Each structure stands twice: as C-alpha cells, then as structure tokens.
Amino acid sequence: MTNVRWRIFFLILGTVAINYIDRASLSVAMPTISREFNISPAVQGLLLSGFFWSYCAMQIPGGMLADRFLPRSVIAGATIAWGSFAALAAGATGWITMLLTRVGLGLAEGPIYPAGAKLIGMWMTPTERGRAAALLDGGAPLGTALGSLIIAGLISAFGSWRAAFLVAGIGTMVCGAFAWFYIRNHPHEHDSTNHQERSHIQDGLRRSAADADGSASLSGVFRSPSIWMLFVGWFCFNSLWYGFLTWVPIFLSKTQGLDIAALGWASFLVFFAGFVGELIGGQLLDHWLRTQASTEKVYRRLFGISSGLATIAVFLVAYVHQEAAVITLLATTLFFLRWCGMYWTLPGLLIGGEKAGFLAGSMNFAGNISGIVVPVTVGLIVSTTGSYYLALMMFAVAGAGLFLCSIGIRYRRAI
C-alpha cells in the first residue's frame, strides 16, 4: 500500500509551519521596525493584533470556502495570497501601511485550518485522524520556532527587515504552487495512490459514515456547560499561546538585551520546546486511552498536569532575571501548554457525528478572539507601567483559567 495520504499531511505540516513563520516575522522584526517607525509599545500591540482581526473573522467563511471549492484550491490559493501580503509588507512606509498588510495576511491565512480539517475527513480513516490532526496543529509551534531563526537570519544576512520579508513572501508563494501541484481533493484523483491505499481509505470512510450520529442539534450545543468550558478553555489556551507568539521576542529583546542573532536562537528554543511538547502530549493521550479504562480520568490528568505546570512556569518568569533561567521557564511553559493542543480531539468526543465540525469551528473562533485582545492589552500594560510584570500575571491567570476549565469539562457525550 502506498502512503500518499501521509506525504500530503507532512506537506500540510510544512504549509502550516510556513503560515506561522510569516505570522512570527513581525514579532522577531519588531524591535528593528519600532525604531525605524518610532512607534510606542501600544502601537506595537495594535500592529501585532491586526492580523487576528481578519484571521478570526475568516474562520467560518474559510470553512465555507473549503466546502465550496474543496481543500486543494483553498490551500494553494490561500498560501499564494498570504505570501503576497507578506512580501508587500516589505514596502511599508509606516505603521498604518504595515497594519493593512497584516490584516490582508490574516484574511489570506484564515481558511488554512478549516481546509486542512476538511482534507483530514476526505483522506484519513477514523483511526488515522488523530495523527493527521497532530501534523496539522504541530505546524504552529514548529513554524514559530523556525521562523525565529529564519527571519532573524535573513535580517542579519541582508541587514534589512524589508529584504527578509520579501524573501519570505516569495518563498511562501513558491510553496503554494507546490501545494497545488501535489495535493488532490480525493484519493482517486492522485496518480500516486495505488489500489490498496484507495481501498483502505474508502473502507475507513464507509465505516465512519455508518457510525456517524447526526442527532445533535445546534441549539443543544450551547446549552451544555461542558461546551462553554471548552470555549473558555480554548480562549485561555490561546491567550497564553498568542501572548507568547506576539510578545516573547520583544520581551527577550527588551529585558535581556539580546541582539537579533541571539534573539532568533532564544525564540527558536522556546517555541521548539512547544513543538516537542505537542508531540509528547499526543503520544501520552493515545497511550493512556489505550491502557486506562476511564476516558474522563485520562483527559483530566493530561490537561490538569499540563495546564498546571505551564501556569507555574509562566508565573515564575516574573520573578527571575537571569537570561538562561528566563528562557528555560518560557520553554517549559510552552512545552506543557502545547499538550493542550489535544483539545482538537474534543469536538468529536463531546457531540460526535456530523456536528463536530461546527463545534470545532466555534471553538477556534472563540480561541482566536484572544489574538485580537491579548497583544493590544500587553502593549497597553507595557506602555502604562513600563514593565512586563502585569502582562506575565495576566498569562498566569489565563493558565489558571485553562486548568479550571480542563478539569471541569465532562469528557463524554455532552448532548
């Protein structure tokens, strides 16, 4: 049996990683850009949040586009479009034009996760979707880690953040063209799949369709306390994640005095720890579900340990000042936080059947609201107080909220 489906999802891993390289580029370059444009921390927060305005708004429309035009066209088109906006940012003349390119970047990147999720349903059997989802979601910390090195390296090599943005944008457009070349919407459309692989996928999809339960009503979704804790928990998760994504490079630059090369390596270590943590969290979840009788205990243990330790680590960052200790605690925070990326397994568990996609989209919409709020809030805190202490306390509160929601969810069919 051929393994085209896995090659496609390793390509999706790379595409999402590129997605996050382009997202993280502004954070890495912000110390340089802020000096050139002479902008305050509050305006920096506005710039960092601009991406999420349009990205959040595109979650549900992005899923509709994937339904209408199918994943291949949406993934390739979106990748080429966001590469164009990333390249256009190189020509920004001030913070307003930079903000416009970030809004465009969010619009273009918005459909990627919904289209990737739809591709999982078209190519993967039920027993393979967990690993496929891990490849889809694992691109976030991996891309952020690599982006820290790549963008910092390009800035150092060219002596200009503009050249770095231009090169990254053109590279992204090339990847979009490759995605169009290799991805197909259905297994029977791909010349490299053999009969055994097509039969394997078709048999799995038939079993999935036979087991599907469409009895859950949309109105019932919003009457369940567990569903609301899922939304709030994912909002808290993303408050920490997007806080790190947008502000950690600036925080390290300001508090530790790192130059662009050192900043790239420090950010790489912090975010790569998150990638490793996500892989370990997925392995632990699968192992415990196979060996433990109680699904509820498995999920509460996984999410309780991870969110609790992430909260403690980010809280301690406010009280240490040594460079190595700060970087270690930041990396520890993301290592344990990304175990909670397994929240993506919960929509199907809580409502099952064909409504799981709707719940997943609603969960991600709630989570991405934090991307609008958190960067601006951190910028205002730093502008007002001249310190990151309260921002770190805000991250600790978000971690505590994730812990409380995660141990409060009832990990069984909610409606």
N, C-alpha and C positions, 0 to 999 in steps of 0.2 A: 504493500500500500504506500502510495506517495504521501508526502507531508506538506502539500502546498498550503493548507489552511494555517499551519504553524508558521510557515515563511511569511504569509500575509500578516499575521499578527506580530511577528517580530518587526515587520515593516511598519505596522501601526505603532509599536513601541517607539521606533525611531521617529515617526511623524509627531507623536505627542511630545517626545523629548525635544524635537526642534521647536514645537509650539512653545515649550517652556524656556528654551534658550532665548527666543525672541521676546517673551514676556519679561525674563530676568535681565535683559540687556540694559533697560533703563535704570534698574536698581544699581547695577555694577557701575554704570557710567555716570550716575547722578552726582557723585562728588565733583567730577570734572564739569558736567553740564551746569550744575548750580553755580559754579564760579564764573563760567562763561556768560550765563544769562543773568547772574546776580539775583537769584531767587531765594526766598526765605524757606525755612522748613515747612511752613504752612502751605506754600505754593508747591513745594516738592510733594507733599502729601496729596494735593489735588491732582498733580500730574500722575502720580502712582495709582490713584484710584480711577482715573479717567478710563482706563482700559476696561474696568469692571462694569461701568455704566452700560456699555453696549454689549459686553460679553454676557452679563446676566440677562439682559433683555432678549438675547438671541437663543437662549436655551430651548424654549418651547418652539419658536419658529424654526430653529435649526433641526429639531426632530421632525417637524412637518416637511421641511425641505428634503430630509433623508427619505421620508416616506414617499414623497412625490417624485424625486429624481434619482433615488437609490444611492447607496453609500459611495460607490466609485466616483461618480461625478461630483458629489458634495465634498468628499475628502480631497480629491485632486484640485477642484476649483477653489476651495477654501484655503488650501496650502499656498497656491499660487497668489491668491488675493492677499493673504496676510504677509507673504514675502514682499509683495509690492508696497504695502504700507510700512513695513519695517525699513525698506530701502528709502522710501520717501522721507522718513524721519531724519535721514542724514542731511536733508536740505532745510531743516527747521531753522527759522530766523529768530525765534523767541519761544517763550513757554507756551503761548497760545497756539502757534502752529504745531508745536510738539504735542500739545494736548489733542489736537484734531487728528494727528496720525495715530495716537494711542486709541482714540475712540474707533477709528477705522480698523485698527488691529483687532480690537475686541469684537467688532461686527464680523470680521472675517474668520476669527478663530472659534466663534460661538458654536457652529454646527459640528465641530470635530468629535466631541464626546457622544452626542446623540447618534451621529452617523457610525461611529465605532461600535456603539452598543447595538445598533441595528445589524451591523455586519456580523457581530457575535451570533445573533439569532439566525442568520442565514447560512453560516458556515460551520458552527460548532454544535456538537451534540450536548445534551444536558450534563454529561459527566466531564465535559471539557471546558465548560464556560467559565468555571472559576479561575482556571489558569489563564484563559484568554482575557478575562477581566483584569487579572493581575498585570498582564502585559500592557493592557490599555491604560490602567491607572498608574503603573510604575514609571511611565514616562515623565510624570510630573517631577518627582524628586531627582530622577536621573538627569533630565533636561536642565533643571535648575543648577545642579552640580556642574555639569559640563559647560553650561552657559557662563558660569562664573569664570571658568578657566579660558574658554574660547573668546568671550568678549574682552576680558582683561588682556588676554594675549594679543588680540587684534589691535586694541588701543595702544598697547606697548609697541607692537611691531610697526604700526603706521603713524604713531604719535598723534592720533586723532580719533575721537569717538565717532565722528561722521564717517570716516572710512570704514570703521568697524561695523557700523550699522548697515552701510551699503553692501559690504561683502556678505554679511549675514543674511540680508534680504535676498540678494541674488542667489545665494546657496539654497535658501528655502524654496524659491521658485523652481530651481532645478529638481529638488526633492518632490515637489508637487507633480512635475512632469513624469518622474519615475513612478509615483504612486498611480497615476493614470495608466501607465504602461503595464504595471504588474497586477494591480487589484482588479478583480472581477466581482460582480454582484452575486453570482451563483456559481456553485462548483462546476456545473455542466458547461459553463461558459469559458472555463480556464483550460487551455490546451495542455497544461502540465499535469492535471489531475488524471489518475487512471481510474479504471472501473471500480477497483476495490475501495479507493478513497471516496468516490462519489456514492457508492452503495452504503458505506459506513456512515456518511453524513446523512443521507436520505433516511436510513433506518432510524437513526437517532432523532431526527426531526419528526418522523412519524410517531415515535413513542412520546415525544414531548407534546405533540398536538393531541394525542389521545389522553394524556394526563392533564391537559390544561383545564383550569377551572375558571370560568368567566362569570361566576356568580357574584363576585364582589361588586357592590355599587359604589360609584364615585362619591355619593353623599355619605356613605358609611365610612369612607376613608377618613374624613375629617371629624368624625365623632369618636375616634379611638384615642385614648390618652397615649398609647404607645406610639402611634403615628406622629403625634405632636412632639413627643420626646425625641423621636427620630429626627424631625425637622430642626428642633432646637439643638440637639447634639451635633448634627452636621454643621449647623451655623457656628457653634463653638469650635468644632474641629477646624473649620476654615478660617475662623478668626485668628487662631494661632498660626495656621499654615500661611495665610496671605500676609499676616503680620511679619512673619519671617521672610517670605518671598520678596516683599517690597522694602523692608527696613533693615534687615540684618546687615547687608553690605555697607549701608550708610552708617549704621550703629558701630560696626567694627572700624570703619574709617575714622569716625569722629572720636570714639572713646579709646581706641588702641593705636591710632596714628599710623595705620598700615598704608603703604604705597599701593599702586594699582596691581602690581605683580603679587605682592603678599596678600592683598585683599582677594584676588582671584583664587589663590590656593586655600585660604582660610574658608571662603564661601564654599569651595568645592568640598572640603572635608565635612562641613556642616550638612550640606544637602545630600552628599553621597551617603552619609550615615542614615538619612531618611530613606533612601532607595534600598539600602541593605535591610533596614528595619521593616520595610513593606514586604520584602521577600520572606523574611523570617516570620512575620506575623501571619502571612498566608499559609506557610508551611505548618505553623503551630495550629492554626484553625483547622486545617484539613486533618492533621494528626489527632487532635483532641476529639474532633467529631467522629473519627473512626474508632477511637478507643474508649470514649466516655459515653455513658448511657443518656445523660441529660444534656440536651441542646442548650437549655437555659443556663446551666452552670458553665458550660464551655464559653458561651458568649460573654457572660458576666465576668468570668475570670480573665478572658483575653482583654476585653475593653477596660475592665477595672484596673488591672495591673498596668496596662499601657498608659491610660489617661492619668492615673495617679502618679506614676513615675515621671511622666512628661511635665505635669504640673509642678512637682517638687523641683525638677531641674531648672525650669524657666524662672521659678521664684528665686532660686539661689543665684541666678545670673546677676540680680540686682545688688548682691552683697559681696561679689568677688570682683577683683580688678586686674589680676594677673592675666596676661594675654592667653597663655595656654589653658588656664582654668576656664576662662570665658568661652573660648572656642570649644572646649570639651563639654561644657554644660549645654551650650547651644546644640552641639551634635547629639548629645544624649536626649535632649528634648525631642528633636526630630526623629531620632531612632525609634523611640517608643510611640510618639504621636502617629507615625505612619502605620503602625499596627491597626489603627482605627480606620485605615483605608478599606478594611473589610466591611465597613458599613455598606459598601456596594452590594453585599450579599443579602442585605436585609429586606429590600422591597419584595423580592420573591418569597422570602420566608414569612413576611407579615401579612401579605394579601394574596400571594400566589396568582397563577393564571395570567390572563392577558392584561390585567390592570397593573402589573408590576412595572411596566414601562412608564405609565403615567405617574406612579408613585416615585420612581427613580428621578424623573424629570422635575417633579415638585420638590423632592429632597435637594437636588442640585441647585434649583432656583433659590431655595431658602439659604443654602450654604453660600452661594455667590453674592448674596446681599452683603455679607461680611466684607467682601472685596471692595465694595463701594464705601463702606463705613470705616473700616479699620485704618487704611492708610491715611485718610484725612484726619481721623481722631488722633493718631500718633503724631502727625505733623503739628496739629494744634497744641498737643501736650508739650512737645519739644520746644515749640515757639514760645509758649507761655511760661514754662518752668525752666527752660534751658537744660533739662535733664531727661534721661530716658527712664528714670525710676518708676514713674506712674504708668508709663507705657508697659513696662515689664510686669507691673502689678495687674494691669488690665489683661495681659496674656495669661497670667496665673489664674485670674478669675474665669477666663474662658476655658482653661484646662479643668478647673473645678466644675464648671457647668457641664463639660463633656463627661466627666466622671459621674456626676449625679444622673444625667440623662441615660448614660450607658448602663448603669446598674438598675435604673428604673424601668427600662423597656422590658416588656414581657415577650420573650423570644419564641413566640409561636403565633399561629394564625390570629390576626387581630380582628378581622371582620369576616 
